[in-house]
Amino acid sequence: EKLIERGWDIPTLTTKRIQNNVFRVKTGGGDFALKASPLKERSLDFICAAENSLSRHGFFSYAPLIPSKTGAAFYREKGDCFTLHQWIEGSPCDFDRCSHLQAVGETLAGFHLR
C-alpha cells in the first residue's frame, strides 16, 4: 500500500491482488490499477510512449497511464517497475464469447484507424 504513496503521492485505503501482477488500489480519490511490469525498463519506456501517443492521436479505449509524482510514466523501486491506471469496472475478456470477440475486433479496428 505504501508503494502508491512513495511513487504517486496518493494515500491508499486498501490494496487487493486481482491477477498475478495487477492490484486494485482504493483511495479517497477513487480506485486505481497498479500493475507490476514484467518488462525491462527500456521495453516499458517504449510501451508507455506508445500509450501516450495513442491518447495524443485520439484513441481512448484504454486506461491511460497516471504519471508518477516525478512525472515519469512509471515508478521504479528495487529493480521493479510499476504503472498506475484509473480503475475501469468490468469483467475479463472471455475469448469464447462472440460478443467479447466482436468488442475486441472493434477496439482493434479503432486502434488501427488512428
N, C-alpha and C positions, 0 to 999 in steps of 0.2 A: 504494500500500500504506500509506503514511503517513496517508492520509485517515481510515482507520478508527481509527488511534491518536489523531489530533487530535480527531475527532468523538465517538468512543465509548470511548476509552482502552483499546482492545483491540489488543494486539500481533498483527501478521499474519505468516503464514509465506509464503503465495503469494496472488496475485490472478490470475484468469483471466476474460477477457471471454466471456460466454455469448451475449448478444444486444447490440444496439447500446447499450443503456443499463443492462444488467444484468451484474454481475460476481459470480463465485463467489470468496469470500474464505475461505481456510483459515487457521485459528488453532489455538493449542494447546487452546482450549476448544470446538472444533467448527467447522463450516462455516456461513457466512452468505451471504445475498444482499444485495449493495449495489446499490441502484437509484438512478440519476441521474434525477431527475424532470424532465419537460419542462414541468410545470405552474408557474404563477406561485405565489408564496408563499401568497397568500390562498386559492387553489384547493387547494393541497396541505394547508393547515390544515384545510379542510373535509373532505377525503378522510381525513386522519389522525383527525379527530374522529369521523367515521362508522365507521372501522375499530375505534376504541376502544369506541364504543357497541355495535358488534356483539358484541365479546367480553364486555362487561358484561351483554348480554342472552342469553348462552349460545350464540352462533354461533362455532364454532371451525374451520370448514372453510377456513381460510386461514392464512398465516404472519403472526402478529401482529407489530406494529412493536416494535423494540427502541429504547427511548428513548436519546437521545444522553447524553453524560456530564453535560450540564446539565439533563437531564430533559425536554428538548424532544422532540417526536415526530419531528423531522428535524434534520439538520445542514446549515447553510448556509455555503458558502465561495466567495468570489469571485463572488457573484451566482448560484451554482448551488445547488440543494437536493438532498439525498441522504437516502434512507431505508435502514434496515438491518433485515433479517428473518432469522430462523433459516432455514437452507437446508433445503428439502424435496426429497428424492430423487424422481425421476420423469421422465417424458417430456412434451414439449409436447403440448397438446391437438391432436388431429387431427380436425377437424370433418367429415371424410369417413368416419370410422369410427362406426358406430352405437353401439358400446359407450362411446365417448367422449362422444357426444351425450347418451346416457342419463345418464352421470355428471354432465354439466353441468346437465341438467334437474333431477336430484335435488338437486344442490347449490343451484341457484337456488330450487327449491321450499323447501328448508330455510331459506334466507335470508329468503324472504318470509313464512314462518311465524313468524319471530322478530319 
